[in-house]
Amino acid sequence: MNTIKKVSLFIPLVLLALVSCNTENKDKKTIVKYAKELHSFAQPNISAINHLSLDVNVDFNTEVISGKATYTIENNNASEIVLDTKFLDIEKVEADGKDTTFKLGKFDEQLGQSLTIDIENDTKTVSVYYKTTDKTEALQWLNPQQTADKTHPFLFTQGQAILTRTWIPIQDSPQIRITYDATVKVPNELMAVMSAENPKTKSDNGVYTFKMEQPISPYLMALAVGNIEYKAVSERTGVYAEKSMIDKAHYEFSDMEKMVAAAENLYGDYDWDQFDVIVLPPSFPFGGMENPRLTFATPTVIAGDKSLTSLIAHELAHSWSGNLVTNATWDDFWLNEGFTVYFEIRIMEALYGKDRANMIALISRQDLDEEIESFKEEPHRTKLKLDLKGKNPDDGMNSIAYDKGYLFLRTLEETVGREKFDAFLKSYFKTHAFSTVTTEKFIDYLNTNLLEPNQVTFNTEEWIYQPGIPSNQAKISSDKFANAEKTLHQFLESDTIDVSITKDWTTLEWVHFVRNFPETMTAKDMARLDEAFDLSNATNSHIAMVWFEQAINLDYHGNAVDQNIEDFLIRVGRRWYVNTLFKAFERNGKTEEALAIYKKSRDNYHSVTVNTIDELLGISN
């Protein structure tokens, strides 16, 4: 096992552009460190935050977080500093401990409001006293019935992409990197955890202190509060969950230490000291969120057989691609997710073999094909480098960034050879550690450190700046998937199926089997499969989701599938699953059915999921 490195608190931000420009003072120069940011009001080249001390109270009765955020700032002889806020009640502001004036800018539906604070040219700290409101989008307050144990309320935050500004006033750009400490007061019977050094047991008085010594981007600030417990997997890995879930989660994620070790063997030391996972209530809108030191995870990955734990490998991989080396702007989002899918699949290959890795890669390829088809009227949306001007960065969080990004990197690997590519990636992560990178900077690093030294010609710009998939894409195959297809065809031709053929199938084989029903598939065929395998009552969430989608597509109503679909959509808030099924309703002219279910399920969803489904079903706020 490699020794875990301690990271210096004084690692400088990478200079994105070394440009000097005249200020009003002719004797002063402003060094431009930060790229132009479309999704933040902040002006960090004038004055930037670099450390946050947070002191807040979490009140479940009023569903309000209130307190003080104090920032240590980098002051370039400035008269003001600008923060991002949205749906916050700003009570007062101090500069170096003394009251100062401030103003809120015009409200923007996506970006919120600028908070401009008057400072002196030697101001070192700024404090903002504030409260969240009932419109705060990052927070989800859950009543006991919405949790696993159904005994205590729960709260969690979700900051990506630009929602941290809705619970903390902050310079909410990924290229801003800060360290932080926090004091959080919660009800005595609950525990608080953050993306920081965390407690392992409850405090007596409900007060928790946190410290994050490694600089992180604001979207990675995270808080969860609930009646949770901790169970270690290894000295540096473990799980938090509600009591009824803790043993299930511990078993499901028992390979976490092996995953960390495998990742380190590939691309260098794990630089975050601790890798823990908290299993959140089912309304959590994503499969996982890579908050440093404490990944947030959906309970839908608890399948009982570790079959969905590639998600944990994905969030772990973000400890290098995303958390350690971060996209400078949301237009560069593929640098986070494409690299992470590639790294995830390499971890899974190291632990479970090439067959499983290729099956994951082929599922990724299928997702990509579906996404490209959905964008056939908007082909520009299939470019890796995004253009999100005037748009919510959430619009770019789709299969293009993840799966086209992965395919690009896998094609690069097969072109130059794995040994050279691995050495390149290890160097890339080490060189850019704790900094942010633009697409253009990555291309320059790729050319200088991999392609030119090895005299390799590669169509990098076509992959990144053009729509669609270039012809030199890597070819991926799986004998197990071919066998699943053969089994499906035999069933359709003979009207029978040998159940024993599938007894050793993995989740991935089942997903491929169901997703690839031919156009000739009928509801009658679905009924025979359901009778053989009881798929309408599948306990594996991924299999259930793809089966329910096909039931909607093929107008299949047997074996209580309609009620099970409704129950699934009411219980599960994972946006991918929810959006897939509501899209199927909408695509097949069943909008009234969708709206009837959504009326029952909407209150259980996080705002991230609500915004997506509202738009899909044409519901105005």
Summary of the structure (lengths in Angstrom):
residues: 621
radius of gyration: 24.6
end to end distance: 52.3
largest distance: 85.2
contacts: 2093
relative contact order: 0.08
helix: 40%
strand: 21%
